Amino acid sequence: MTWRALSVSPYGTVSASDFEFNNGAAVVLNAANITGGGDFVVGADLFTVSGISGNTSIAGTLDVAGITTLADDLHLTANTSALIHTVGTDG
């Protein structure tokens, strides 16, 4: 059975987590913290939005199904970075 917990710290951090018990110990399945005026963090550092700049960091793959608009430069930082254009059936 999976349990859900929600807590608020004295500093305004809202924490939500899903957990289950395994041999009497609580095992966290998913967790997220939201700090009022601070950063929004999912996992330890898997998805982070800076509360100061709004910059977003994603530790995995960003999969976008719709149109993506970039208002500034696109920086590719890996030595093997590539920008690949694949023409689909709609253009």
CNS distance restraints for C-alpha pairs under 8 A (distance, minus, plus):
assign (resid   1 and name CA) (resid  20 and name CA) 6.17 0.50 0.50
assign (resid   1 and name CA) (resid  21 and name CA) 7.82 0.50 0.50
assign (resid   2 and name CA) (resid  18 and name CA) 6.56 0.50 0.50
assign (resid   2 and name CA) (resid  19 and name CA) 5.65 0.50 0.50
assign (resid   2 and name CA) (resid  20 and name CA) 4.80 0.50 0.50
assign (resid   2 and name CA) (resid  21 and name CA) 7.97 0.50 0.50
assign (resid   3 and name CA) (resid  18 and name CA) 5.61 0.50 0.50
assign (resid   3 and name CA) (resid  19 and name CA) 5.27 0.50 0.50
assign (resid   3 and name CA) (resid  20 and name CA) 5.89 0.50 0.50
assign (resid   4 and name CA) (resid  16 and name CA) 7.35 0.50 0.50
assign (resid   4 and name CA) (resid  17 and name CA) 5.77 0.50 0.50
assign (resid   4 and name CA) (resid  18 and name CA) 4.49 0.50 0.50
assign (resid   4 and name CA) (resid  19 and name CA) 6.36 0.50 0.50
assign (resid   5 and name CA) (resid  15 and name CA) 7.97 0.50 0.50
assign (resid   5 and name CA) (resid  16 and name CA) 5.67 0.50 0.50
assign (resid   5 and name CA) (resid  17 and name CA) 5.38 0.50 0.50
assign (resid   5 and name CA) (resid  18 and name CA) 6.45 0.50 0.50
assign (resid   5 and name CA) (resid  19 and name CA) 7.94 0.50 0.50
assign (resid   6 and name CA) (resid  14 and name CA) 7.17 0.50 0.50
assign (resid   6 and name CA) (resid  15 and name CA) 5.66 0.50 0.50
assign (resid   6 and name CA) (resid  16 and name CA) 4.52 0.50 0.50
assign (resid   6 and name CA) (resid  17 and name CA) 6.70 0.50 0.50
assign (resid   7 and name CA) (resid  14 and name CA) 5.78 0.50 0.50
assign (resid   7 and name CA) (resid  15 and name CA) 5.25 0.50 0.50
assign (resid   7 and name CA) (resid  16 and name CA) 6.60 0.50 0.50
assign (resid   8 and name CA) (resid  12 and name CA) 6.18 0.50 0.50
assign (resid   8 and name CA) (resid  13 and name CA) 5.55 0.50 0.50
assign (resid   8 and name CA) (resid  14 and name CA) 4.54 0.50 0.50
assign (resid   8 and name CA) (resid  15 and name CA) 6.33 0.50 0.50
assign (resid   9 and name CA) (resid  13 and name CA) 5.23 0.50 0.50
assign (resid   9 and name CA) (resid  14 and name CA) 6.64 0.50 0.50
assign (resid  12 and name CA) (resid  35 and name CA) 6.02 0.50 0.50
assign (resid  12 and name CA) (resid  36 and name CA) 5.89 0.50 0.50
assign (resid  13 and name CA) (resid  33 and name CA) 6.56 0.50 0.50
assign (resid  13 and name CA) (resid  34 and name CA) 5.63 0.50 0.50
assign (resid  13 and name CA) (resid  35 and name CA) 4.26 0.50 0.50
assign (resid  13 and name CA) (resid  36 and name CA) 6.44 0.50 0.50
assign (resid  14 and name CA) (resid  33 and name CA) 5.65 0.50 0.50
assign (resid  14 and name CA) (resid  34 and name CA) 5.16 0.50 0.50
assign (resid  14 and name CA) (resid  35 and name CA) 6.24 0.50 0.50
assign (resid  15 and name CA) (resid  31 and name CA) 7.26 0.50 0.50
assign (resid  15 and name CA) (resid  32 and name CA) 5.79 0.50 0.50
assign (resid  15 and name CA) (resid  33 and name CA) 4.47 0.50 0.50
assign (resid  15 and name CA) (resid  34 and name CA) 6.50 0.50 0.50
assign (resid  16 and name CA) (resid  31 and name CA) 5.65 0.50 0.50
assign (resid  16 and name CA) (resid  32 and name CA) 5.42 0.50 0.50
assign (resid  16 and name CA) (resid  33 and name CA) 6.52 0.50 0.50
assign (resid  17 and name CA) (resid  28 and name CA) 6.79 0.50 0.50
assign (resid  17 and name CA) (resid  29 and name CA) 7.26 0.50 0.50
assign (resid  17 and name CA) (resid  30 and name CA) 5.39 0.50 0.50
assign (resid  17 and name CA) (resid  31 and name CA) 4.12 0.50 0.50
assign (resid  17 and name CA) (resid  32 and name CA) 6.42 0.50 0.50
assign (resid  18 and name CA) (resid  28 and name CA) 6.01 0.50 0.50
assign (resid  18 and name CA) (resid  29 and name CA) 5.37 0.50 0.50
assign (resid  18 and name CA) (resid  30 and name CA) 5.17 0.50 0.50
assign (resid  18 and name CA) (resid  31 and name CA) 6.48 0.50 0.50
assign (resid  19 and name CA) (resid  26 and name CA) 6.36 0.50 0.50
assign (resid  19 and name CA) (resid  27 and name CA) 5.37 0.50 0.50
assign (resid  19 and name CA) (resid  28 and name CA) 4.29 0.50 0.50
assign (resid  19 and name CA) (resid  29 and name CA) 5.10 0.50 0.50
assign (resid  19 and name CA) (resid  30 and name CA) 7.10 0.50 0.50
assign (resid  20 and name CA) (resid  26 and name CA) 5.65 0.50 0.50
assign (resid  20 and name CA) (resid  27 and name CA) 5.41 0.50 0.50
assign (resid  20 and name CA) (resid  28 and name CA) 6.73 0.50 0.50
assign (resid  20 and name CA) (resid  29 and name CA) 7.32 0.50 0.50
assign (resid  21 and name CA) (resid  25 and name CA) 5.29 0.50 0.50
assign (resid  21 and name CA) (resid  26 and name CA) 4.48 0.50 0.50
assign (resid  21 and name CA) (resid  27 and name CA) 5.92 0.50 0.50
assign (resid  22 and name CA) (resid  26 and name CA) 6.33 0.50 0.50
assign (resid  22 and name CA) (resid  27 and name CA) 6.61 0.50 0.50
assign (resid  30 and name CA) (resid  43 and name CA) 7.31 0.50 0.50
assign (resid  31 and name CA) (resid  42 and name CA) 6.64 0.50 0.50
assign (resid  31 and name CA) (resid  43 and name CA) 5.88 0.50 0.50
assign (resid  32 and name CA) (resid  41 and name CA) 6.21 0.50 0.50
assign (resid  32 and name CA) (resid  42 and name CA) 4.61 0.50 0.50
assign (resid  32 and name CA) (resid  43 and name CA) 5.98 0.50 0.50
assign (resid  33 and name CA) (resid  40 and name CA) 6.41 0.50 0.50
assign (resid  33 and name CA) (resid  41 and name CA) 5.64 0.50 0.50
assign (resid  33 and name CA) (resid  42 and name CA) 6.51 0.50 0.50
assign (resid  34 and name CA) (resid  38 and name CA) 7.61 0.50 0.50
assign (resid  34 and name CA) (resid  39 and name CA) 6.84 0.50 0.50
assign (resid  34 and name CA) (resid  40 and name CA) 4.93 0.50 0.50
assign (resid  34 and name CA) (resid  41 and name CA) 6.60 0.50 0.50
assign (resid  35 and name CA) (resid  39 and name CA) 6.00 0.50 0.50
assign (resid  35 and name CA) (resid  40 and name CA) 6.40 0.50 0.50
assign (resid  37 and name CA) (resid  51 and name CA) 5.87 0.50 0.50
assign (resid  37 and name CA) (resid  52 and name CA) 7.97 0.50 0.50
assign (resid  38 and name CA) (resid  50 and name CA) 7.00 0.50 0.50
assign (resid  38 and name CA) (resid  51 and name CA) 4.38 0.50 0.50
assign (resid  38 and name CA) (resid  52 and name CA) 7.08 0.50 0.50
assign (resid  39 and name CA) (resid  48 and name CA) 6.88 0.50 0.50
assign (resid  39 and name CA) (resid  49 and name CA) 5.63 0.50 0.50
assign (resid  39 and name CA) (resid  50 and name CA) 4.68 0.50 0.50
assign (resid  39 and name CA) (resid  51 and name CA) 4.32 0.50 0.50
assign (resid  39 and name CA) (resid  52 and name CA) 7.62 0.50 0.50
assign (resid  40 and name CA) (resid  48 and name CA) 5.58 0.50 0.50
assign (resid  40 and name CA) (resid  49 and name CA) 5.09 0.50 0.50
assign (resid  40 and name CA) (resid  50 and name CA) 6.68 0.50 0.50
assign (resid  40 and name CA) (resid  51 and name CA) 6.97 0.50 0.50
assign (resid  41 and name CA) (resid  45 and name CA) 6.45 0.50 0.50
assign (resid  41 and name CA) (resid  46 and name CA) 7.52 0.50 0.50
assign (resid  41 and name CA) (resid  47 and name CA) 5.79 0.50 0.50
assign (resid  41 and name CA) (resid  48 and name CA) 4.52 0.50 0.50
assign (resid  41 and name CA) (resid  49 and name CA) 6.61 0.50 0.50
assign (resid  42 and name CA) (resid  46 and name CA) 5.90 0.50 0.50
assign (resid  42 and name CA) (resid  47 and name CA) 5.14 0.50 0.50
assign (resid  42 and name CA) (resid  48 and name CA) 6.46 0.50 0.50
assign (resid  43 and name CA) (resid  47 and name CA) 7.07 0.50 0.50
assign (resid  45 and name CA) (resid  59 and name CA) 7.23 0.50 0.50
assign (resid  46 and name CA) (resid  57 and name CA) 7.60 0.50 0.50
assign (resid  46 and name CA) (resid  58 and name CA) 5.80 0.50 0.50
assign (resid  46 and name CA) (resid  59 and name CA) 4.79 0.50 0.50
assign (resid  46 and name CA) (resid  60 and name CA) 7.02 0.50 0.50
assign (resid  47 and name CA) (resid  56 and name CA) 7.29 0.50 0.50
assign (resid  47 and name CA) (resid  57 and name CA) 5.64 0.50 0.50
assign (resid  47 and name CA) (resid  58 and name CA) 4.68 0.50 0.50
assign (resid  47 and name CA) (resid  59 and name CA) 6.34 0.50 0.50
assign (resid  48 and name CA) (resid  56 and name CA) 5.58 0.50 0.50
assign (resid  48 and name CA) (resid  57 and name CA) 5.11 0.50 0.50
assign (resid  48 and name CA) (resid  58 and name CA) 6.70 0.50 0.50
assign (resid  49 and name CA) (resid  54 and name CA) 5.71 0.50 0.50
assign (resid  49 and name CA) (resid  55 and name CA) 5.68 0.50 0.50
assign (resid  49 and name CA) (resid  56 and name CA) 4.44 0.50 0.50
assign (resid  49 and name CA) (resid  57 and name CA) 6.52 0.50 0.50
assign (resid  50 and name CA) (resid  54 and name CA) 4.78 0.50 0.50
assign (resid  50 and name CA) (resid  55 and name CA) 5.35 0.50 0.50
assign (resid  50 and name CA) (resid  56 and name CA) 6.47 0.50 0.50
assign (resid  58 and name CA) (resid  62 and name CA) 7.31 0.50 0.50
assign (resid  64 and name CA) (resid  68 and name CA) 7.42 0.50 0.50
assign (resid  70 and name CA) (resid  74 and name CA) 7.54 0.50 0.50
assign (resid  76 and name CA) (resid  81 and name CA) 5.78 0.50 0.50
assign (resid  76 and name CA) (resid  82 and name CA) 7.56 0.50 0.50
assign (resid  77 and name CA) (resid  81 and name CA) 6.67 0.50 0.50
assign (resid  87 and name CA) (resid  91 and name CA) 5.97 0.50 0.50
